[in-house]
Amino acid sequence: MELSGIDPKANLNQLHLIYLDVATKEGNMLLTPGMVVNVTVKQTSENNQGINVPLRAIFNREGKTCVWKFNRSDSTVTLQEVSADKIFGDGYASILWGVEPNDEVIIAGVNKIKEGQKVKPIQTPSKTNEGGIL
């Protein structure tokens, strides 16, 4: 079983829909539309080989797992296909390829953005700015 995508929009229970590709062994009954399957996902504490990005940065576009990379030089975004490996309990996923350690990814409005669109990063308020009003 391989992770093929994550819906960045949580449902009312704050759960995210994930998409899995299932390979069946020869002779096993194939899955058909409408079938119900139970899947148990076990989180392990193996060493992480990828780059962790927030789940809300990852979305599915035309059957591909993607993120928007931010180009600081001209403030535009570029669609980037990625390979998500593991999902962690803290709201992050491990990306095996498609992003580099210093890449910046968009984490808000990922389903509304278009290729090459100019965006303005939101500055994170300092820890001493209680409520972000200053």
Helices and strands as residue ranges (DSSP letters): E 2-6, E 18-21, E 51-54, G 55-57, E 59-61, E 64-71, E 76-81, E 83-87, E 92-97, E 104-105, G 130-132
